[in-house]
Amino acid sequence: MAEPTETVPPAAGGAASASDRAYAWIRSAILEGSFAEGDFLDEVALSAAVGTSRTPVREALRRLHAERFIDIAPRRGAQVRTITADEMREVYEARLLIETHAVQGICDRRAGAPPEAGELLDQMEQAGRERAWNRSAQLDQAFHLALVRQHGNTVLTHMYDALRSRQVHVGARTISTAPERFPLIQSEHRDIVRALDEHDAETAITTLRAHLRAVPELVRAFSH
């Protein structure tokens, strides 16, 4: 299993706690696809991988459960959550509400697209060429989070970021199910960036709605 890359900021006054390190390691492994949906997480193996005792791992798993990365079943342990078709639709609905508001605000303020948008899309295209779908999904989430952050509302940004685990899971599953849609997805991304730079809210929102629509064949894939 590839070493997860995500870290957490140090706790106030010192290094990150063992629980923080375990949380960051496990969370990153889930987001990067090292642990797939439905996988059970073994506390002993996680403790060895993170280099800590089982107590910080248990604390990290409770935190990940609260953030809906995993389920904890009595006598069965921690299991990476599986996204359902209904949840997929709900994620897209929530994203559309937040992102539409953000795009409208960006255009109203004539702020333009986030400065990092182009680099994120370039990296996403490279991930697509390599068929690295989990990395592509993480970059996709980072791109859309940048749009919301560009609006400047920190509460909305925090709410949007709370969708990260489900957004990455949905993104990785959908693009691996229908990789032929990748060029269209990237084209829509570029169109949104162009519309934001032209302060064209109508085009940006129309493109965003098409971009976040629930494609029937993908909904069916989440039903199995």
N, C-alpha and C positions, 0 to 999 in steps of 0.2 A: 504494500500500500504506500503510495506516495506521501511524503511528509506534508501535512497541511501547512499553509502559509500564513493564515490569519493570526494576528496577535491582538492583545487588549492593552489599553493604556495602563501604565503603572498606577497602582493605588496611591492616594494622596500620601505624600511623605515617604514613598519607597517603591520597591519593586512590586509587580503584580503578585497577588496571593496565589497559593497552589490551586485554590478553587478557580480563580480567574484564568490561570494557565490551562487547567483542564477544560474549562468552558470554551476557551478560544480554540483549543486543539480539536475538541469534538465537533464544535459548531462548524469550523472550517472543513473538517473531514466530511461532514454531511453536505455542506454547500458545494464542495468540489466533487461529490459523487463517490468518494471512497467508501462511504456507507450508503447503500441504496435504500429506497423506500421499502419498508417491511423488514429490514435487517434488525436483528436483536443485537444489543450492545452489551458486551461482557465486561463487567466492572474490573475483573482481574486483568484482562488484556488491555483495557484502557489505562489502568494504573501503570502497567509496565510501559506502555507507549508514551504516556505523558511524563513518567518518571516521578510519580507521587504515590501516596497511599490511597486507599479506596475511599476514605472519608471525603477528600476534596472532589473526587470523581462523583460521588453521590450528590454532593452539593451542586456540582455543575449540571448533573442530569436533572435535578429538581428545577433548576433555572431554565434549562432547555425545554423542559415540559411546560413550564409557565409561558414560555414564548412560542409554544406549539411546534417546536422542531421534532419532538418525540412524544410518544405515548408511554405511560407507565402502567403496566397491567399487573394486578396482584398475582404473585407466585410465578410470573413469567418474565418480569423485568422490563427494561427500557427497550422500546422499538421505534425505529425511525418512522415518522408518520407517513401514511399513504394518502395522497390527494385524491378526492373523489370528483366525479363530474360536476356535482352540485357546488363543491367548494371551488373548483376551477372557474365556474361561471361567477361565483360571488367575488373571487379575487379580481377578475376582470372588471366587474361592475364597480368595485371599490376603487380600483386603479383609475377607471375612466372618470369617476366623479372628482377625484383629487387632481388628476393630471389635466383635465379640462379646465378646472378652476385656475391651476397654475399657469397653463398656456395663455389663458385669457389675460391674467395679470401681467405676465411677461410682455405681452404685446401692448397692453394698455400703458405700461411704463416705458415701452420702447427699449427694453433692456437687451434684446437680442438673445441668441442661443447661448447656453453655458460655454465658456471658453474651452473646457475640456471635452466637449461633445465630439469634435472631429477625431481626436486621438482615440477616444473610446470606441468609436465606430470603426476606425482603422484596425484596432486590436481585435474587434469582434469579427471583422472580415478575415483576419488571419486565423482566428479560432475556427471559423467556418471552413476555411480551406483545409484545416487539419482535422475537421470533424470532431473537434474537442467541444462537445455540446454543453457540458457542465460549465466550462470556462466561458463559452459564448453566453450562456444564461446569466452568469454572474456579471459579465460586462453589460449585458442588456439591462439588468437591474440597476447597475451603476449609472448607465446612460439616463434611464428614466428618473432615477433619484436625483440626478443632476438637474433635470428639468424642473422637478418640484422644488429643489433647493434654490434654483435661480429665481423663483417667485418671491422668496424672502420671508415666508411665513414659517417660523421654526416649529410651531405646533403641528402644522400640516406635514412638514418634513418628518417629524418624529412619528406621526401616525403612518405615513407612507413607508418609512423604513421598517416599521413593525411587521409589514407584509413580506419582508425579505425572504424568509425561509420558504414560504409558500410560493412566492413569485419565482424564485430560482428553481424550485421543484417543478412547477408548472412549465416554465420556460424550457428546462432541459428535456422534460418528457415530450412536450409538443414538438420541439424542433427535431428530436431524435426520431419521433414518429413520422414526421413529414419534412425531411430535410430539403425537399425540393422547394419549400416555401422560403428558404433562407434568403435568396436574392430579392424576393418581394419585400420581406421584412426589412432588409437593409435599405432598399429603395424608399420605403416609407419613412424610415429613420432620417434619411438624407432630406426627404421632402419636408419633414417637420422642422429640421434645423434651418432649412432655407426659408420657410415661412416665418419662423421666429425672427430670423435676421432681417426679413422684410416687414416685420411688425404686422403680418397678415394673420390675424386671429382666426378668421373664417376658414382659410385653407388649412391652418395648423390643426384646428379642432376637427374638421372634416376628415383629414388624414388620420388623426389620432383615433377617431371613432372606427374607421376602417381597420386600423392597425390592431385595435383591441377587441375586435368582434370575436365571438365564439364560433370558430369554424366547426361545422357539424361533424366532420370525420375525426377531428381532434377530441370533441366532446365524447364521441363514441369510444375513442381509445381510453379515456379516463373512466369509462363505465365498466371496464373489465378488470 
